[in-house]
């Protein structure tokens, strides 16, 4: 029996990952705050059952606020469905805005939800995984966790932090046959993105338009495949592959082939990246000039 636990499982990428795992015969624990959304997600996931023994368990808890509560509900889930062999940390939130326009408490909130919201569930399952000498832990970061962009001074650091956690943790738990995967999805058509778009600065919108928007089920398929294979890195599409190769640094490699590909492509990808960065800078400059010109025109009136 295969048991997967998905935080942020009531919508977006998290829900699609739950569906993908359920399609493969897993037992699923969905973890999220909103009970109504959780029950709706449970119904949707259950449609994809491949046998009548499969179960979807719902747990309503805020994974970022109280570790003892998170530990308690994960323990209950493991007693009902058995030990978690894959934990998917997908709980997250986003906000975009200029640094000085973002309310100070939002910086703290994003670190709590996007970083501690992954630390707590992982801490709750790691002991059992080490005892069983098997397991997969997945952190869903973002392409904004690989590159800092205009408008993401609160969001990007919280997603960058996941990589530091993943690298350190992977070195600790690899001898126990437990593998960590960090996923870096691009903009994905989810309720979270729709909410973020309401307040997104013009500069951020224009930069985002340089790459497309992916569908959550497509992203979920790639993430689940990479986690099952034990790949440290999971990226989507050519842009995602290039970003991951460019920012690999001291990250673990899954195979010698992957390491060689990074070495060979680094120079070319860095050249392409410089053109991208140049175009982003010119977008920011253009927006600033337009804003100043319209201010000047307003004053003349």
C-alpha positions, 0 to 999 in steps of 0.5 A, spaced: 500 500 500 502 506 497 500 512 502 501 519 499 500 526 503 499 532 500 499 539 503 495 544 499 491 539 496 485 542 496 486 546 489 491 548 484 497 544 483 497 540 490 490 537 488 492 535 481 498 532 484 493 528 488 489 526 482 496 523 479 498 519 485 491 516 486 490 514 478 497 510 480 493 507 485 495 510 492 492 512 498 491 519 499 491 524 505 489 531 503 491 537 508 489 544 507 486 549 511 479 550 508 474 544 510 469 546 504 474 546 499 478 539 502 471 536 501 470 538 494 477 536 492 476 529 495 470 528 491 474 530 485 480 526 486 475 520 488 473 519 481 480 517 479 480 511 483 483 504 480 480 500 485 475 500 490 480 499 496 483 506 495 481 512 500 482 519 500 483 522 507 482 529 509 485 533 514 483 541 515 489 544 519 494 550 518 501 547 516 504 553 518 502 555 524 503 550 530 508 544 529 505 540 535 498 540 531 501 538 524 505 533 528 498 530 531 494 530 525 500 527 521 500 521 526 493 520 526 493 520 518 499 515 519 495 510 524 489 510 519 492 509 512 499 507 514 506 510 514 507 516 509 512 514 503 511 520 499 510 527 502 508 533 497 509 540 500 505 544 496 501 549 501 503 556 499 501 563 497 503 569 493 503 576 493 506 581 488 508 588 489 513 593 489 518 592 496 515 599 499 508 597 497 508 590 501 505 591 508 511 589 513 507 583 516 506 580 509 514 578 509 513 574 515 506 571 513 509 568 506 515 565 510 511 562 515 506 559 509 511 557 504 517 555 508 515 553 515 509 550 512 514 545 508 518 544 514 513 542 519 510 536 515 517 534 513 519 534 520 513 530 522 514 524 517 522 524 517 523 519 523 518 514 520 521 514 514 528 514 517 526 508 521 523 504 514 529 506 510 524 509 504 521 515 502 520 521 498 519 528 500 517 533 495 518 541 495 514 545 490 518 551 489 517 556 483 521 559 478 521 565 482 525 561 487 531 560 482 531 568 479 529 574 483 524 578 479 521 585 480 515 585 484 517 578 488 521 581 494 516 578 499 515 571 495 522 569 492 526 569 498 520 564 501 521 560 495 529 560 495 529 558 502 526 551 500 532 549 496 537 551 502 532 546 506 532 541 500 539 541 499 541 540 506 536 535 508 538 531 502 545 530 504 542 528 511 537 523 509 540 520 503 544 514 506 537 512 509 534 511 502 530 517 502 530 522 496 528 529 496 525 533 490 524 540 489 520 542 483 520 549 480 513 550 476 512 556 472 506 560 472 501 555 472 493 556 471 491 556 478 486 560 483 493 562 486 495 565 480 488 568 479 488 572 486 496 574 485 494 577 478 489 582 481 495 586 484 501 584 480 505 590 478 505 592 470 512 590 470 511 583 473 506 582 468 510 584 462 516 580 465 511 574 466 508 574 459 515 573 456 513 565 458 507 562 457 502 559 463 502 552 464 496 547 466 496 544 473 495 537 471 501 537 466 505 540 471 503 535 476 504 529 471 512 532 471 513 533 478 510 526 480 514 523 475 520 526 477 519 525 485 518 517 483 524 517 480 528 520 485 530 526 481 533 532 486 530 537 481 524 538 477 523 543 472 517 544 466 519 546 459 525 548 455 525 555 460 525 551 466 530 546 464 535 552 462 533 555 469 535 549 473 541 548 469 543 555 470 542 555 477 544 548 479 550 550 483 552 545 488 545 542 488 546 534 488 545 531 481 541 524 480 545 522 474 552 523 471 548 524 465 545 530 468 551 533 471 555 532 464 549 536 461 549 542 466 557 542 464 556 542 457 550 547 457 552 552 462 556 557 457 550 557 452 545 558 457 548 564 461 549 567 454 541 566 453 540 568 460 544 575 459 539 577 454 533 575 458 535 579 464 537 585 459 530 585 456 527 585 463 531 591 465 529 594 459 521 593 461 522 596 468 526 602 465 520 603 460 515 603 465 518 608 470 519 613 464 512 612 462 510 613 469 514 619 470 512 622 463 504 621 465 506 624 472 509 630 468 503 631 464 498 631 470 502 636 473 502 640 467 494 640 466 
